[in-house]
Amino acid sequence: METFLIKALQLILSLSILVFVHELGHFGFARLFKVRVDKFYLFFNPKFSLVRLKKINGKWQVRWFAPNLPDHLQPLLDAEGLPKHDKKGKPIMVPAPVEQLDDNDWRKYPETTEWGIGWLPLGGYCKIAGMVDESMDPAVLNSEPQAWEYRSRPAWQRLFIITGGVLMNFITAIVLYGVLLFTWGQEQLPVQNAYLGYDYCETALKNGFQNGDIVLAVNGEAVHLEKDALEKIVIEGKQNVMVRRDSADTLIVLPKDFGEQMLAAEEKEFMAVRVPFVIDQVADDSPAAAAGLQAGDSVVGLNGKAMAAFQDISKELELCKSQRVALSVMRGGVVVNDSITVSEDGKMGVQLRNPMPYFKTEKEAFGFFEAIPAGWHMMTDVLSNYIKQFRLVFTKEGAKSLGGFGAIGNLFPATWNWQIFWNMTAFLSVILAFMNILPIPILDGGYVLFLLYEIIARRKPSDKFMEISLNIGMFLLFALLIFANGNDILRLFR
C-alpha cells in the first residue's frame, strides 16, 4: 500500500506540474494578444471547486468550496422580439448583459480571469473567451464575435495561442534536463567498460544473445553506450548485431519483428549491466555473519563454480536454499575459501555496495551556461527516440502494450527520489507535448490543422464540419483512454 501511495503521489504531482505549465502556455499567448481568459483551473471541478480566486476592482477575492454557477445567458430574439429556436425546438441562448447581475456575482467581471483548484485530479483547463472547442458552446456559436475573443483574432495569433501549451511543455523539459545536468552532472558507462558484460531479456536470449555479451556494433555502426544499443536494436529495428563473447566477436542476426516480440513478451528491460558482488554491510544473525563475511569482501565463487556477477550468484543462491555450499571471496587481494548455509529464502544476509565505482565511467559536469544547450540536446534525443518507437503502437503487440495512468505511475520508483522524479517529469513533458501536437481533432494538433486550412484556403471550416470533427476526436480520445487503462487492469489481474 505504501509503494502504491508513493507512486500515486509522484504521478499526481508530476502531471499537475505538466498540466499547469501546458495551460499556462495557452494563457500566456491569449493574454499577449489581448484575448480574455474566463477560467484557469488546476484539476477539474464538476459541481464545485476547492478554491476560487478572482481579482475584482484591484482586490483579490477568495471563495472556498464554492458551487459552480451557470453561464449568464438570455434567449436570442428575432426582429419581432420573439425567442428563436434551434432545429430541436429549444430556445437559442446567447450571453446576457452583465449589468443585470449583482455586484457580488463574479460573472459581472468577465474582464479578469477566475483562477481555481478543482477536486478531480485528472488534469486542468484554460477556458479562453470565444474559443469554439469540443463543447461547441451554442452561446458562443450563436453570438457575434467580440473584440476580446479568440475567434476575432487573425489566424496567425490563434495559431500561437493553440501551440502555446505544447511549446511550454518542450521548454519545461529543456529546463528540467538542464537543471538536472547542472545539479548532478552526467555519468555514463561505455559498454566496453562493462567488464562483466550484460544480462539480456528472455526474448533476446531466444534470438541468439547470451548473458555476458557486450554489444560492439549494430549494422556496422559502433555502439558506445547502452542507450545506443537499445535505440538501434529495439527502437530502429536494426538486425545485424556484433557482440564480444568470451574474447571473440560473434554476429547475431535478429528477426525483423524483434521489437514486436519484446512487446508481446512484456519485457521490462532489453539489457542490464552485470555488476560485481561486493559486500557493503553484513546483517546481524545472518548466514553471512555466521560465515565471518566482512564489508569489502567480493564473492568470486559459489558451490564450486567460479562466478563474480551478482546476477549469477543470486540465481545460484536461489537454487541452494537451506543448503550449505562452498564459498570463495576475495579479501585484501587474496582468495579465501569457506562455506555458508544459505537461508530458506535463498539469501546470504548482506547489502551490496554501489557498483559504479568499480567501473570506468565517463563523468561530465555542466556549468550554468552549458546546462541549457545540453538540456535541449537531451530533450531532442528523447523526442527523436519516442517518434521512432511510435511506429510500434500500430502493431498488434504495440497496441497490447499501451498503458494508462497505472502504466505511467509504474514508471516512478517505489521510494521518493527527487533526481528520478524530475527526470521522469521531463520525460513525460516531452511525451505530453508530442501527443498533444498529433493532428487529431480535440487535441492541439487538430486545431492547428484547422488553422492551417484556414490560412491556406482563406476561410474557416464550417461550424458543422468542426462539430463532426470534434465529436470524432472526442470518441477516439475516450476509446484510447478506455483501451489503455483497460490494458492496465488486465495486467493487474494477470
Secondary structure, 3 states (H helix, E strand, C coil): CHHHHHHHHHHHHHHHHHHHHHHHHHHHHHHHCCCCEEEEEEEECCCECCEEEEEECCEEEEEECCECCCCCEEECECCCCCECECCCCCECEEECCHHHCCCCCHHHCCCCCEEEECCEEEEEEEEECCCCCCCCCHHHHCCCCCCCCHHHCCHHHHHHHHHHHHHHHHHHHHHHHHHHHHHHCEEECEHHHCCCCEEECHHHHHCCCCCCCEEEEECCEECCEHHHHHHHHHHCCCCEEEEEECCEEEEEECCCCHHHHHHHCCCCCCEEECCECEEEEECCCCHHHHCCCCCCCEEEEECCEECCEHHHHHHHHHHCCCCEEEEEEEECCEEEEEEEECCCCCCCCEEECCCHHHCCCEEECCCHHHHHHHHHHHHHHHHHHHHHHHHHHHCHHHHHHCCCHHHHHCCCCCCCCHHHHHHHHHHHHHHHHHHHCCCCCCCHHHHHHHHHHHHHHCCCCCHHHHHHHHHHHHHHHHHHHHHHHHHHHHHHHC
